[in-house]
Amino acid sequence: MATLQRDPVDPLAVGARVRALREASDLSLRDLAARSGVSAPMLSQVERGDTSPTLAVAAKIAAGLELRLSQLLRLDEDGAVTIVRAGERRHGGNRRRGHRYEVLTAAQPGQRAELSRHLLAAGGSTGAPDDPPMHEPGSRETALLERGAIVLVCDGERHQLGEGDCVTFDADLPHHFENSTAEEASFLAVVSAGLRRS
């Protein structure tokens, strides 16, 4: 039996998404109205699915939520489930610095988060103090140290991390990880694009 999928631009789907994104950002209707330039009563109608926003209104709402219009409407997503098989992962790193990584999530337009696994050799580093930030403004990163001990250097400050420690920081600031121990370290990192602190 086939399941019926709701059209992503259906007013009920758009409204539910706007409400979920607004609440996830800890914004009231008035807060979003002030940030977007769309009145609180209009936002309420959109969230209830009583009205379908014009493209201009949807673009303002997206801007108020610090998203692209395509992200708000999920126009650049293909299906609800994406699987990346072990042999399909993207790999990278810098051998000279003793850093290898693999991206565990799909490379799709509109992807709001990326999960990667990093291996740092003894004495290795993901970058250097003078490397520019590589993530877009408003990005946040969460890293979970699976094995070993590393140091996060973020905006000039050093933070010691031990096995099992988890750290979250503004990924649009200059940052890198260092392994000054004699053992290899591994960590998982999630970068969330365009999310801001409250």
C-alpha positions as CSV (number, residue, x, y, z in Angstrom):
1,M,0.0,0.0,0.0
2,A,1.5,3.4,-1.1
3,T,1.7,6.2,1.4
4,L,0.5,9.6,0.4
5,Q,3.2,12.3,0.6
6,R,2.1,15.9,1.3
7,D,3.2,18.5,-1.3
8,P,6.0,20.6,0.3
9,V,4.3,23.8,-0.9
10,D,0.9,22.8,0.4
11,P,-0.2,25.6,2.9
12,L,-0.6,23.1,5.8
13,A,3.0,21.7,5.1
14,V,4.4,25.2,4.8
15,G,2.6,26.4,8.0
16,A,3.7,23.4,10.0
17,R,7.3,23.9,8.9
18,V,7.3,27.7,9.7
19,R,5.9,27.0,13.2
20,A,8.4,24.2,13.8
21,L,11.4,26.3,12.7
22,R,10.1,29.3,14.6
23,E,9.7,27.3,17.8
24,A,13.1,25.6,17.3
25,S,14.7,29.1,17.1
26,D,12.8,30.0,20.4
27,L,11.0,32.9,18.6
28,S,7.5,34.1,19.4
29,L,5.3,35.2,16.6
30,R,6.1,38.8,17.4
31,D,9.8,38.1,17.4
32,L,9.6,36.5,13.9
33,A,7.3,39.4,12.7
34,A,10.0,41.9,13.8
35,R,12.8,39.9,12.1
36,S,10.9,39.2,8.9
37,G,8.7,42.3,8.3
38,V,5.6,40.0,8.1
39,S,2.8,40.8,10.5
40,A,2.1,38.5,13.4
41,P,-1.5,37.9,12.3
42,M,-0.3,36.9,8.8
43,L,2.3,34.6,10.3
44,S,-0.4,33.0,12.4
45,Q,-2.5,32.4,9.4
46,V,0.4,30.9,7.5
47,E,1.3,28.6,10.5
48,R,-2.4,27.4,10.7
49,G,-2.4,26.7,7.0
50,D,-5.3,29.2,6.5
51,T,-3.4,31.0,3.8
52,S,-0.7,30.2,1.4
53,P,2.1,32.8,1.5
54,T,3.1,34.6,-1.7
55,L,6.7,34.1,-2.8
56,A,7.6,37.5,-1.5
57,V,6.1,36.8,2.0
58,A,7.7,33.3,2.1
59,A,11.1,34.9,1.2
60,K,10.6,37.4,4.1
61,I,9.7,34.6,6.5
62,A,12.8,32.6,5.4
63,A,15.0,35.6,5.9
64,G,13.5,36.1,9.4
65,L,14.4,32.5,10.2
66,E,17.9,33.0,8.6
67,L,17.2,30.4,5.9
68,R,17.1,30.5,2.1
69,L,13.7,30.3,0.6
70,S,14.5,26.9,-0.9
71,Q,15.4,25.7,2.6
72,L,12.1,26.9,4.1
73,L,10.0,25.3,1.3
74,R,12.3,22.2,1.1
75,L,12.4,22.7,-2.7
76,D,16.0,21.4,-2.9
77,E,15.4,18.1,-1.0
78,D,14.7,14.8,-2.8
79,G,12.6,12.5,-0.6
80,A,12.5,12.2,3.2
81,V,15.2,9.6,3.6
82,T,18.8,9.6,2.2
83,I,21.2,6.8,2.8
84,V,25.0,7.1,2.3
85,R,26.5,3.6,2.0
86,A,29.9,3.0,3.6
87,G,31.6,2.8,0.2
88,E,30.0,6.1,-1.0
89,R,31.5,8.4,1.7
90,R,33.6,11.4,0.7
91,H,37.1,11.5,2.0
92,G,39.7,14.2,2.6
93,G,42.2,15.6,4.9
94,N,45.8,16.8,4.9
95,R,48.5,14.0,5.3
96,R,51.2,16.6,6.1
97,R,49.2,17.7,9.1
98,G,48.2,14.1,10.1
99,H,44.5,14.7,9.5
100,R,42.1,12.4,7.6
101,Y,38.3,12.6,7.5
102,E,35.2,11.1,5.9
103,V,31.9,12.8,5.5
104,L,29.1,10.5,6.6
105,T,26.1,12.5,5.2
106,A,25.0,13.1,1.7
107,A,26.2,16.1,-0.3
108,Q,22.8,17.6,-1.2
109,P,21.7,21.1,-1.9
110,G,19.9,22.5,1.2
111,Q,21.6,20.0,3.6
112,R,21.4,21.8,6.9
113,A,23.9,19.6,8.8
114,E,26.9,17.6,7.9
115,L,28.3,14.7,10.0
116,S,32.0,13.7,9.6
117,R,34.5,11.4,11.3
118,H,38.0,12.7,11.8
119,L,41.2,10.9,12.6
120,L,44.2,12.9,14.0
121,A,47.6,11.2,14.1
122,A,49.9,11.8,17.0
123,G,51.0,15.4,16.7
124,G,48.4,16.0,14.0
125,S,46.1,19.0,13.5
126,T,43.0,19.8,11.4
127,G,44.4,23.2,10.5
128,A,46.6,26.1,11.7
129,P,46.0,29.2,13.8
130,D,46.2,31.4,10.6
131,D,43.7,29.3,8.6
132,P,40.5,31.3,7.7
133,P,37.1,30.0,8.9
134,M,35.7,27.5,6.4
135,H,32.1,27.5,7.5
136,E,29.4,29.9,6.6
137,P,28.3,32.7,8.9
138,G,26.1,31.5,11.7
139,S,27.3,27.9,11.5
140,R,27.6,25.8,14.7
141,E,29.8,22.8,15.2
142,T,29.5,20.0,17.7
143,A,32.3,17.5,18.2
144,L,32.3,14.3,20.2
145,L,35.7,12.8,21.0
146,E,35.5,9.0,20.5
147,R,39.1,8.1,21.3
148,G,42.2,9.9,22.6
149,A,42.7,13.4,23.8
150,I,42.7,16.6,21.7
151,V,42.7,20.4,22.0
152,L,40.1,22.6,20.3
153,V,41.6,26.0,19.5
154,C,38.7,28.4,18.8
155,D,39.2,32.1,18.3
156,G,42.6,31.9,20.0
157,E,41.4,30.0,23.1
158,R,42.5,26.4,23.9
159,H,40.0,23.8,25.2
160,Q,41.3,20.4,26.4
161,L,39.0,17.5,25.4
162,G,39.1,13.9,26.7
163,E,37.5,10.7,25.5
164,G,33.7,11.1,25.6
165,D,33.8,14.9,25.9
166,C,31.5,16.8,23.6
167,V,31.9,20.5,22.6
168,T,29.7,22.9,20.7
169,F,31.0,26.2,19.3
170,D,30.6,28.9,16.6
171,A,32.1,27.3,13.6
172,D,32.4,30.6,11.7
173,L,35.2,31.6,14.1
174,P,38.8,30.6,13.3
175,H,39.3,27.1,14.8
176,H,41.2,23.8,14.6
177,F,41.8,20.7,16.5
178,E,45.3,19.5,17.7
179,N,46.5,16.1,19.0
180,S,49.7,16.7,21.0
181,T,49.6,13.1,22.4
182,A,51.5,10.1,21.2
183,E,48.3,8.2,20.2
184,E,45.9,8.6,17.3
185,A,42.6,10.4,18.2
186,S,39.2,10.2,16.6
187,F,36.2,12.4,16.8
188,L,32.8,12.9,15.2
189,A,31.8,16.4,14.1
190,V,28.4,17.8,13.1
191,V,28.3,21.2,11.4
192,S,24.9,22.9,11.3
193,A,24.7,25.6,8.7
194,G,23.3,29.0,9.4
195,L,22.0,28.4,12.9
196,R,22.6,31.2,15.4
197,R,22.8,31.3,19.1
198,S,19.8,32.8,20.9
